[in-house]
């Protein structure tokens, strides 16, 4: 784990997570299941700071076992309640969960970015990759909302992506 990994205690996390379930969607029963899984996870790991100090492979295995745990961790990352080490960000496939969280938590930021991309003539695929993959990564990496990202933040993210051994050269180019 790197020095970047710092998390706040989970105080209020479960309540905020439960209050934002509508942003991920799904039937009410599935939303309740996600909150139940989060409650169980936080009962075992009440302090995400401590959980983040565990070896990366142990955290990835735990996320794989508890499918409904990743939405909680993703919410914590995107709302700056938890800041992961870069290796977790690169090792864990974000999937649609973090894209949905980002869109739901920061809708006006995404609308402004999509509008700017349209004015620049970016194609739909490039915009989708930016908003669904790169932006959630940047928000999770920095702990800042999209509207508060700086050039220095993006430079630091780029340096992290280029320095890691987890990505192949073609994977690096896709970022």
MDTraj code that builds the backbone (N, CA, C; nanometers):
import mdtraj as md
import numpy as np

residues = "UNK UNK UNK UNK UNK UNK UNK UNK UNK UNK UNK UNK UNK UNK UNK UNK UNK UNK UNK UNK UNK UNK UNK UNK UNK UNK UNK UNK UNK UNK UNK UNK UNK UNK UNK UNK UNK UNK UNK UNK UNK UNK UNK UNK UNK UNK UNK UNK UNK UNK UNK UNK UNK UNK UNK UNK UNK UNK UNK UNK UNK UNK UNK UNK UNK UNK UNK UNK UNK UNK UNK UNK UNK UNK UNK UNK UNK UNK UNK UNK UNK UNK UNK UNK UNK UNK UNK UNK UNK UNK UNK UNK UNK UNK UNK UNK UNK UNK UNK UNK UNK UNK UNK UNK UNK UNK UNK UNK UNK UNK UNK UNK UNK UNK UNK UNK UNK UNK UNK UNK UNK UNK UNK UNK UNK UNK UNK UNK UNK UNK UNK UNK UNK UNK UNK UNK UNK UNK UNK UNK UNK UNK UNK UNK UNK UNK UNK UNK UNK UNK UNK UNK UNK UNK UNK UNK UNK UNK UNK UNK UNK UNK UNK UNK UNK UNK UNK UNK UNK UNK UNK UNK UNK UNK UNK".split()
xyz = np.array([
    [0.0843, -0.1174, 0.0000],
    [0.0000, 0.0000, 0.0000],
    [0.0886, 0.1235, 0.0000],
    [0.0475, 0.2263, -0.0686],
    [0.1277, 0.3476, -0.0776],
    [0.0857, 0.4479, 0.0279],
    [0.1602, 0.5551, 0.0353],
    [0.1297, 0.6612, 0.1311],
    [0.0002, 0.7333, 0.0980],
    [-0.0502, 0.7183, -0.0237],
    [-0.1735, 0.7873, -0.0606],
    [-0.2963, 0.7301, 0.0082],
    [-0.2892, 0.6068, 0.0529],
    [-0.4080, 0.5433, 0.1086],
    [-0.4360, 0.5975, 0.2480],
    [-0.5424, 0.6736, 0.2588],
    [-0.5878, 0.7270, 0.3861],
    [-0.7398, 0.7254, 0.3836],
    [-0.7996, 0.6754, 0.4882],
    [-0.9453, 0.6692, 0.4928],
    [-0.9952, 0.7269, 0.6242],
    [-1.1102, 0.7859, 0.6182],
    [-1.1755, 0.8329, 0.7392],
    [-1.2526, 0.7165, 0.7999],
    [-1.2726, 0.7181, 0.9302],
    [-1.3573, 0.6149, 0.9880],
    [-1.4938, 0.6143, 0.9205],
    [-1.5600, 0.5032, 0.9287],
    [-1.6841, 0.4836, 0.8547],
    [-1.8039, 0.5548, 0.9166],
    [-1.7827, 0.6427, 1.0133],
    [-1.8935, 0.7139, 1.0765],
    [-1.9786, 0.7830, 0.9712],
    [-2.1042, 0.7499, 0.9691],
    [-2.1962, 0.8113, 0.8740],
    [-2.1927, 0.7519, 0.7349],
    [-2.0974, 0.6667, 0.7069],
    [-2.0858, 0.6090, 0.5731],
    [-2.2070, 0.5243, 0.5385],
    [-2.2459, 0.4341, 0.6264],
    [-2.3581, 0.3455, 0.5960],
    [-2.4860, 0.4250, 0.5727],
    [-2.5091, 0.5259, 0.6529],
    [-2.6300, 0.6069, 0.6378],
    [-2.6288, 0.6812, 0.5044],
    [-2.5164, 0.7413, 0.4710],
    [-2.5063, 0.8130, 0.3430],
    [-2.5216, 0.7162, 0.2268],
    [-2.4590, 0.6007, 0.2380],
    [-2.4684, 0.4983, 0.1339],
    [-2.6144, 0.4554, 0.1149],
    [-2.6827, 0.4292, 0.2243],
    [-2.8237, 0.3887, 0.2161],
    [-2.9089, 0.4990, 0.1537],
    [-2.8812, 0.6235, 0.1890],
    [-2.9580, 0.7366, 0.1360],
    [-2.9381, 0.7579, -0.0137],
    [-2.8294, 0.7058, -0.0690],
    [-2.7984, 0.7279, -0.2104],
    [-2.8229, 0.6053, -0.2985],
    [-2.8877, 0.5036, -0.2469],
    [-2.9109, 0.3814, -0.3247],
    [-2.9871, 0.4065, -0.4541],
    [-3.0766, 0.5027, -0.4534],
    [-3.1553, 0.5307, -0.5738],
    [-3.0664, 0.5674, -0.6927],
    [-2.9456, 0.6170, -0.6663],
    [-2.8561, 0.6552, -0.7756],
    [-2.8045, 0.5342, -0.8529],
    [-2.7924, 0.4211, -0.7853],
    [-2.7494, 0.2988, -0.8544],
    [-2.8660, 0.2266, -0.9195],
    [-2.9848, 0.2514, -0.8689],
    [-3.1023, 0.1884, -0.9276],
    [-3.1205, 0.0457, -0.8793],
    [-3.2048, -0.0248, -0.9513],
    [-3.2392, -0.1607, -0.9123],
    [-3.3657, -0.1612, -0.8293],
    [-3.4225, -0.2785, -0.8177],
    [-3.5442, -0.2951, -0.7385],
    [-3.5161, -0.2601, -0.5927],
    [-3.6198, -0.2220, -0.5223],
    [-3.6046, -0.1865, -0.3808],
    [-3.5424, -0.3014, -0.3019],
    [-3.5786, -0.4240, -0.3360],
    [-3.5218, -0.5391, -0.2646],
    [-3.3713, -0.5501, -0.2893],
    [-3.3272, -0.5202, -0.4106],
    [-3.1842, -0.5259, -0.4411],
    [-3.1096, -0.4128, -0.3700],
    [-3.1720, -0.2970, -0.3623],
    [-3.1108, -0.1859, -0.2892],
    [-3.0946, -0.2231, -0.1417],
    [-3.1960, -0.2870, -0.0850],
    [-3.1867, -0.3320, 0.0545],
    [-3.0756, -0.4353, 0.0702],
    [-3.0627, -0.5251, -0.0277],
    [-2.9556, -0.6257, -0.0227],
    [-2.8177, -0.5597, -0.0225],
    [-2.8006, -0.4549, -0.1029],
    [-2.6717, -0.3846, -0.1049],
    [-2.6425, -0.3212, 0.0312],
    [-2.7440, -0.2611, 0.0907],
    [-2.7247, -0.1978, 0.2216],
    [-2.6960, -0.3040, 0.3278],
    [-2.7635, -0.4168, 0.3206],
    [-2.7379, -0.5263, 0.4144],
    [-2.5949, -0.5769, 0.4003],
    [-2.5492, -0.5934, 0.2763],
    [-2.4109, -0.6372, 0.2529],
    [-2.3124, -0.5340, 0.3069],
    [-2.3424, -0.4072, 0.2875],
    [-2.2555, -0.3009, 0.3383],
    [-2.2516, -0.3032, 0.4907],
    [-2.3662, -0.3220, 0.5521],
    [-2.3733, -0.3273, 0.6986],
    [-2.2883, -0.4440, 0.7507],
    [-2.2997, -0.5593, 0.6852],
    [-2.2209, -0.6766, 0.7262],
    [-2.0716, -0.6513, 0.7094],
    [-2.0337, -0.5912, 0.5981],
    [-1.8928, -0.5610, 0.5724],
    [-1.8388, -0.4645, 0.6775],
    [-1.9151, -0.3592, 0.7064],
    [-1.8702, -0.2598, 0.8041],
    [-1.8714, -0.3144, 0.9468],
    [-1.9516, -0.4179, 0.9729],
    [-1.9481, -0.4816, 1.1047],
    [-1.8143, -0.5521, 1.1265],
    [-1.7591, -0.6072, 1.0191],
    [-1.6292, -0.6748, 1.0264],
    [-1.5151, -0.5748, 1.0113],
    [-1.5356, -0.4738, 0.9277],
    [-1.4331, -0.3728, 0.8977],
    [-1.4900, -0.2331, 0.9242],
    [-1.5058, -0.1956, 1.0508],
    [-1.5697, -0.0672, 1.0804],
    [-1.4866, 0.0547, 1.0412],
    [-1.3582, 0.0356, 1.0217],
    [-1.2707, 0.1467, 0.9851],
    [-1.2064, 0.1146, 0.8506],
    [-1.2469, 0.1861, 0.7473],
    [-1.1921, 0.1590, 0.6145],
    [-1.0430, 0.1902, 0.6072],
    [-0.9946, 0.2754, 0.6951],
    [-0.8512, 0.3025, 0.7002],
    [-0.7750, 0.1744, 0.7328],
    [-0.8236, 0.1021, 0.8296],
    [-0.7607, -0.0248, 0.8673],
    [-0.7758, -0.1256, 0.7538],
    [-0.8930, -0.1335, 0.6941],
    [-0.9143, -0.2282, 0.5840],
    [-0.8188, -0.1996, 0.4686],
    [-0.7962, -0.0727, 0.4398],
    [-0.7077, -0.0361, 0.3293],
    [-0.5621, -0.0712, 0.3552],
    [-0.5256, -0.0996, 0.4786],
    [-0.3875, -0.1394, 0.5069],
    [-0.3642, -0.2874, 0.4805],
    [-0.4700, -0.3616, 0.4572],
    [-0.4546, -0.5048, 0.4289],
    [-0.3859, -0.5222, 0.2940],
    [-0.3235, -0.6362, 0.2729],
    [-0.2601, -0.6605, 0.1428],
    [-0.3620, -0.6493, 0.0290],
    [-0.3155, -0.6002, -0.0836],
    [-0.4027, -0.5791, -0.1990],
    [-0.4761, -0.7066, -0.2382],
    [-0.4060, -0.8177, -0.2462],
    [-0.4710, -0.9422, -0.2874],
    [-0.5818, -0.9831, -0.1910],
    [-0.5637, -0.9581, -0.0624],
    [-0.6677, -0.9899, 0.0356],
    [-0.7907, -0.9021, 0.0142],
    [-0.7681, -0.7744, -0.0142],
    [-0.8819, -0.6846, -0.0393],
    [-0.9551, -0.7233, -0.1668],
    [-0.8797, -0.7550, -0.2709],
    [-0.9430, -0.7952, -0.3969],
    [-1.0226, -0.9237, -0.3793],
    [-0.9684, -1.0180, -0.3035],
    [-1.0407, -1.1433, -0.2788],
    [-1.1693, -1.1161, -0.2015],
    [-1.1619, -1.0281, -0.1043],
    [-1.2816, -0.9954, -0.0270],
    [-1.3865, -0.9261, -0.1138],
    [-1.3430, -0.8381, -0.2004],
    [-1.4368, -0.7722, -0.2920],
    [-1.4983, -0.8728, -0.3882],
    [-1.4210, -0.9712, -0.4306],
    [-1.4736, -1.0733, -0.5222],
    [-1.5740, -1.1641, -0.4513],
    [-1.5483, -1.1969, -0.3261],
    [-1.6402, -1.2831, -0.2502],
    [-1.7717, -1.2121, -0.2214],
    [-1.7638, -1.0875, -0.1843],
    [-1.8836, -1.0121, -0.1482],
    [-1.9217, -0.9174, -0.2597],
    [-1.9878, -0.9697, -0.3613],
    [-2.0194, -0.8921, -0.4811],
    [-2.0853, -0.7586, -0.4480],
    [-2.1656, -0.7548, -0.3463],
    [-2.2370, -0.6316, -0.3124],
    [-2.1528, -0.5369, -0.2263],
    [-2.0267, -0.5709, -0.2006],
    [-1.9398, -0.4842, -0.1211],
    [-1.8777, -0.3740, -0.2069],
    [-1.8462, -0.4041, -0.3324],
    [-1.7815, -0.3051, -0.4183],
    [-1.8625, -0.1761, -0.4311],
    [-1.9954, -0.1807, -0.4424],
    [-2.0693, -0.0538, -0.4480],
    [-2.0450, 0.0343, -0.3246],
    [-2.0322, -0.0268, -0.2073],
    [-2.0022, 0.0507, -0.0863],
    [-1.8633, 0.1121, -0.0951],
    [-1.7642, 0.0318, -0.1298],
    [-1.6273, 0.0828, -0.1386],
    [-1.6200, 0.1916, -0.2461],
    [-1.6857, 0.1685, -0.3593],
    [-1.6884, 0.2696, -0.4650],
    [-1.7506, 0.3998, -0.4186],
    [-1.8602, 0.3910, -0.3460],
    [-1.9246, 0.5107, -0.2917],
    [-1.8291, 0.5835, -0.1974],
    [-1.7611, 0.5083, -0.1119],
    [-1.6662, 0.5689, -0.0185],
    [-1.5529, 0.6389, -0.0937],
    [-1.5053, 0.5775, -0.2003],
    [-1.3982, 0.6380, -0.2800],
    [-1.4441, 0.7682, -0.3448],
    [-1.5597, 0.7642, -0.4076],
    [-1.6068, 0.8785, -0.4857],
    [-1.6575, 0.9937, -0.4000],
    [-1.6869, 0.9660, -0.2749],
    [-1.7323, 1.0721, -0.1849],
    [-1.6229, 1.1121, -0.0862],
    [-1.5006, 1.0724, -0.1159],
    [-1.3823, 1.1075, -0.0362],
    [-1.3903, 1.0579, 0.1072],
    [-1.4673, 0.9528, 0.1300],
    [-1.4688, 0.8901, 0.2621],
    [-1.3577, 0.7866, 0.2728],
    [-1.2986, 0.7566, 0.1598],
    [-1.1891, 0.6623, 0.1566],
    [-1.1042, 0.6930, 0.0338],
    [-0.9754, 0.6927, 0.0525],
    [-0.8855, 0.7162, -0.0603],
    [-0.7949, 0.5947, -0.0732],
    [-0.8058, 0.5228, -0.1818],
    [-0.7318, 0.3972, -0.1934],
    [-0.5876, 0.4195, -0.2355],
    [-0.5116, 0.3141, -0.2219],
    [-0.3806, 0.3194, -0.2834],
    [-0.4004, 0.3005, -0.4339],
    [-0.3125, 0.3559, -0.5153],
    [-0.3288, 0.3476, -0.6609],
    [-0.3375, 0.2049, -0.7134],
    [-0.2702, 0.1120, -0.6484],
    [-0.2725, -0.0257, -0.6978],
    [-0.4130, -0.0851, -0.6904],
    [-0.4910, -0.0495, -0.5891],
    [-0.6290, -0.0975, -0.5831],
    [-0.7089, -0.0410, -0.6995],
    [-0.6896, 0.0866, -0.7272],
    [-0.7617, 0.1480, -0.8391],
    [-0.7303, 0.0784, -0.9708],
    [-0.6062, 0.0407, -0.9891],
    [-0.5665, -0.0213, -1.1151],
    [-0.5991, -0.1695, -1.1195],
    [-0.6043, -0.2336, -1.0047],
    [-0.6291, -0.3773, -1.0014],
    [-0.7777, -0.4105, -1.0061],
    [-0.8613, -0.3235, -0.9532],
    [-1.0050, -0.3511, -0.9456],
    [-1.0747, -0.2950, -1.0679],
    [-1.1433, -0.3809, -1.1398],
    [-1.2215, -0.3357, -1.2549],
    [-1.3405, -0.2552, -1.2026],
    [-1.3484, -0.1304, -1.2446],
    [-1.4538, -0.0423, -1.1942],
    [-1.5927, -0.0851, -1.2407],
    [-1.6032, -0.1340, -1.3628],
    [-1.7327, -0.1745, -1.4140],
    [-1.8296, -0.0579, -1.4202],
    [-1.9562, -0.0899, -1.4232],
    [-2.0574, 0.0152, -1.4366],
    [-2.0902, 0.0826, -1.3039],
    [-2.0532, 0.0207, -1.1923],
    [-2.0913, 0.0748, -1.0620],
    [-2.0346, 0.2141, -1.0384],
    [-1.9053, 0.2317, -1.0585],
    [-1.8472, 0.3634, -1.0336],
    [-1.8924, 0.4662, -1.1359],
    [-1.9185, 0.4227, -1.2576],
    [-1.9730, 0.5149, -1.3577],
    [-2.1118, 0.5632, -1.3149],
    [-2.1941, 0.4724, -1.2646],
    [-2.3280, 0.5125, -1.2172],
    [-2.3188, 0.6047, -1.0966],
    [-2.2313, 0.5694, -1.0024],
    [-2.2142, 0.6569, -0.8866],
    [-2.1703, 0.7955, -0.9303],
    [-2.0720, 0.8018, -1.0197],
    [-2.0206, 0.9314, -1.0645],
    [-2.1308, 1.0125, -1.1312],
    [-2.2070, 0.9486, -1.2184],
    [-2.3164, 1.0182, -1.2871],
    [-2.4225, 1.0660, -1.1886],
    [-2.4528, 0.9847, -1.0889],
    [-2.5554, 1.0212, -0.9921],
    [-2.5106, 1.1253, -0.8914],
    [-2.3862, 1.1163, -0.8498],
    [-2.3349, 1.2093, -0.7491],
    [-2.2981, 1.3457, -0.8065],
    [-2.2587, 1.3468, -0.9345],
    [-2.2085, 1.4703, -0.9956],
    [-2.2754, 1.4978, -1.1304],
    [-2.4087, 1.5000, -1.1365],
    [-2.4757, 1.5118, -1.2667],
    [-2.4453, 1.6415, -1.3411],
    [-2.4371, 1.7532, -1.2711],
    [-2.4113, 1.8792, -1.3422],
    [-2.2679, 1.8837, -1.3943],
    [-2.1745, 1.8264, -1.3206],
    [-2.0362, 1.8199, -1.3688],
    [-2.0278, 1.7362, -1.4959],
    [-2.0949, 1.6217, -1.4962],
    [-2.0916, 1.5362, -1.6148],
    [-2.1589, 1.6044, -1.7326],
    [-2.2674, 1.6750, -1.7082],
    [-2.3352, 1.7457, -1.8174],
    [-2.2436, 1.8518, -1.8777],
    [-2.1732, 1.9255, -1.7928],
    [-2.0799, 2.0272, -1.8436],
    [-1.9656, 1.9638, -1.9224],
    [-1.9134, 1.8536, -1.8730],
    [-1.8049, 1.7856, -1.9440],
    [-1.8529, 1.7290, -2.0771],
    [-1.9721, 1.6710, -2.0789],
    [-2.0270, 1.6172, -2.2043],
    [-2.0506, 1.7295, -2.3044],
    [-2.1000, 1.8426, -2.2563],
    [-2.1216, 1.9576, -2.3444],
    [-1.9889, 2.0082, -2.4010],
    [-1.8886, 2.0181, -2.3167],
    [-1.7569, 2.0635, -2.3632],
    [-1.6992, 1.9657, -2.4652],
    [-1.7136, 1.8368, -2.4397],
    [-1.6633, 1.7357, -2.5333],
    [-1.7354, 1.7456, -2.6671],
    [-1.8658, 1.7717, -2.6621],
    [-1.9430, 1.7877, -2.7856],
    [-1.8942, 1.9096, -2.8636],
    [-1.8717, 2.0199, -2.7939],
    [-1.8231, 2.1409, -2.8605],
    [-1.6840, 2.1212, -2.9198],
    [-1.6063, 2.0326, -2.8601],
    [-1.4728, 2.0024, -2.9127],
    [-1.4768, 1.9009, -3.0268],
    [-1.5961, 1.8480, -3.0542],
    [-1.6109, 1.7525, -3.1632],
    [-1.5680, 1.6110, -3.1290],
    [-1.5631, 1.5780, -3.0016],
    [-1.5263, 1.4419, -2.9630],
    [-1.6381, 1.3460, -3.0003],
    [-1.6017, 1.2288, -3.0441],
    [-1.6997, 1.1266, -3.0783],
    [-1.7641, 1.0663, -2.9547],
    [-1.8787, 1.0019, -2.9763],
    [-1.9533, 0.9431, -2.8648],
    [-1.8714, 0.8416, -2.7867],
    [-1.7956, 0.7575, -2.8568],
    [-1.7159, 0.6557, -2.7883],
    [-1.6103, 0.7190, -2.6987],
    [-1.5449, 0.8231, -2.7482],
    [-1.4420, 0.8904, -2.6689],
    [-1.5036, 0.9573, -2.5465],
    [-1.6196, 1.0177, -2.5638],
    [-1.6874, 1.0829, -2.4515],
    [-1.7299, 0.9784, -2.3490],
    [-1.7841, 0.8669, -2.3974],
    [-1.8262, 0.7605, -2.3061],
    [-1.7076, 0.7076, -2.2265],
    [-1.5941, 0.6870, -2.2922],
    [-1.4755, 0.6383, -2.2214],
    [-1.4305, 0.7406, -2.1175],
    [-1.4341, 0.8655, -2.1540],
    [-1.3945, 0.9713, -2.0613],
    [-1.4853, 0.9743, -1.9384],
    [-1.6160, 0.9766, -1.9616],
    [-1.7110, 0.9940, -1.8518],
    [-1.7351, 0.8673, -1.7715],
    [-1.7220, 0.7508, -1.8331],
    [-1.7525, 0.6250, -1.7639],
    [-1.6306, 0.5534, -1.7091],
    [-1.5129, 0.5858, -1.7611],
    [-1.3930, 0.5163, -1.7141],
    [-1.2922, 0.6128, -1.6523],
    [-1.2456, 0.7080, -1.7313],
    [-1.1387, 0.7962, -1.6839],
    [-1.1855, 0.8880, -1.5707],
    [-1.3043, 0.9449, -1.5829],
    [-1.3507, 1.0379, -1.4800],
    [-1.3712, 0.9698, -1.3447],
    [-1.4400, 0.8548, -1.3373],
    [-1.4493, 0.7886, -1.2068],
    [-1.3121, 0.7561, -1.1475],
    [-1.2176, 0.7171, -1.2320],
    [-1.0817, 0.6891, -1.1840],
    [-1.0195, 0.8158, -1.1253],
    [-1.0343, 0.9283, -1.1938],
    [-0.9761, 1.0543, -1.1455],
    [-1.0406, 1.0984, -1.0144],
    [-1.1714, 1.0856, -1.0045],
    [-1.2415, 1.1250, -0.8818],
    [-1.1998, 1.0337, -0.7663],
    [-1.1947, 0.9031, -0.7918],
    [-1.1536, 0.8092, -0.6871],
    [-1.0088, 0.8332, -0.6455],
    [-0.9230, 0.8600, -0.7409],
    [-0.7806, 0.8808, -0.7135],
    [-0.7566, 1.0062, -0.6301],
    [-0.8292, 1.1124, -0.6607],
    [-0.8052, 1.2406, -0.5937],
    [-0.8956, 1.2664, -0.4746],
    [-1.0138, 1.2044, -0.4742],
    [-1.1117, 1.2359, -0.3717],
    [-1.1802, 1.3693, -0.3951],
    [-1.1700, 1.4207, -0.5175],
    [-1.2315, 1.5503, -0.5513],
    [-1.3454, 1.5302, -0.6502],
    [-1.4503, 1.6125, -0.6406],
    [-1.5547, 1.6095, -0.7433],
    [-1.4956, 1.6524, -0.8777],
    [-1.5588, 1.6140, -0.9872],
    [-1.5058, 1.6506, -1.1193],
    [-1.4798, 1.7998, -1.1358],
    [-1.5674, 1.8836, -1.0834],
    [-1.5511, 2.0287, -1.1009],
    [-1.4321, 2.0849, -1.0241],
    [-1.3757, 2.0071, -0.9332],
    [-1.2616, 2.0544, -0.8549],
    [-1.1293, 1.9899, -0.8958],
    [-1.1322, 1.9058, -0.9986],
    [-1.0081, 1.8449, -1.0466],
    [-0.9195, 1.9525, -1.1076],
    [-0.7913, 1.9408, -1.0840],
    [-0.6957, 2.0371, -1.1376],
    [-0.6028, 1.9678, -1.2369],
    [-0.5305, 2.0475, -1.3105],
    [-0.4299, 1.9917, -1.4004],
    [-0.3269, 1.9103, -1.3238],
    [-0.2904, 1.9570, -1.2056],
    [-0.1942, 1.8834, -1.1228],
    [-0.2507, 1.7478, -1.0802],
    [-0.3816, 1.7426, -1.0500],
    [-0.4456, 1.6150, -1.0158],
    [-0.4340, 1.5165, -1.1314],
    [-0.4650, 1.5662, -1.2504],
    [-0.4616, 1.4786, -1.3680],
    [-0.3192, 1.4378, -1.4020],
    [-0.2238, 1.5273, -1.3807],
    [-0.0830, 1.4919, -1.4012],
    [-0.0400, 1.3827, -1.3035],
    [-0.0842, 1.3929, -1.1780],
    [-0.0502, 1.2911, -1.0779],
    [-0.1123, 1.1566, -1.1146],
    [-0.2366, 1.1590, -1.1627],
    [-0.3012, 1.0356, -1.2074],
    [-0.2255, 0.9757, -1.3251],
    [-0.1883, 1.0584, -1.4198],
    [-0.1131, 1.0113, -1.5361],
    [0.0200, 0.9499, -1.4930],
    [0.0880, 1.0138, -1.4001],
    [0.2156, 0.9607, -1.3508],
    [0.1954, 0.8259, -1.2827],
    [0.0872, 0.8126, -1.2058],
    [0.0578, 0.6860, -1.1393],
    [0.0317, 0.5767, -1.2418],
    [-0.0479, 0.6071, -1.3428],
    [-0.0787, 0.5083, -1.4468],
    [0.0487, 0.4670, -1.5193],
    [0.1345, 0.5626, -1.5494],
    [0.2579, 0.5317, -1.6217],
    [0.3608, 0.4590, -1.5364],
    [0.3537, 0.4736, -1.4052],
    [0.4530, 0.4125, -1.3169],
    [0.4176, 0.2705, -1.2741],
    [0.2921, 0.2341, -1.2808],
    [0.2521, 0.1048, -1.2275],
    [0.3020, -0.0109, -1.3138],
    [0.3239, -0.1221, -1.2481],
    [0.3597, -0.2453, -1.3180],
    [0.2351, -0.3278, -1.3505],
    [0.1190, -0.2856, -1.3023],
    [-0.0051, -0.3611, -1.3227],
    [-0.0620, -0.3463, -1.4627],
    [-0.0247, -0.2404, -1.5329],
    [-0.0808, -0.2154, -1.6655],
    [0.0226, -0.2440, -1.7733],
    [-0.0238, -0.3048, -1.8801],
    [0.0616, -0.3254, -1.9962],
    [0.0670, -0.1947, -2.0750],
    [0.1641, -0.1791, -2.1648],
    [0.1684, -0.0554, -2.2457],
    [0.0377, -0.0264, -2.3203],
    [-0.0285, -0.1264, -2.3827],
    [-0.1565, -0.0943, -2.4479],
    [-0.2632, -0.0466, -2.3487],
    [-0.2633, -0.1040, -2.2279],
    [-0.3597, -0.0601, -2.1271],
    [-0.3308, 0.0838, -2.0850],
    [-0.2038, 0.1183, -2.0726],
    [-0.1674, 0.2558, -2.0359],
    [-0.2159, 0.3545, -2.1414],
    [-0.1996, 0.3173, -2.2668],
    [-0.2413, 0.4080, -2.3751],
    [-0.3915, 0.4316, -2.3739],
    [-0.4689, 0.3357, -2.3255],
    [-0.6146, 0.3533, -2.3250],
    [-0.6592, 0.4555, -2.2216],
    [-0.5748, 0.4898, -2.1271],
    [-0.6088, 0.5923, -2.0289],
    [-0.5735, 0.7253, -2.0851],
])
top = md.Topology()
chain = top.add_chain()
for i, resn in enumerate(residues, 1):
    res = top.add_residue(resn, chain, resSeq=i)
    for name in ("N", "CA", "C"):
        top.add_atom(name, md.element.get_by_symbol(name[0]), res)
traj = md.Trajectory(xyz[None], top)
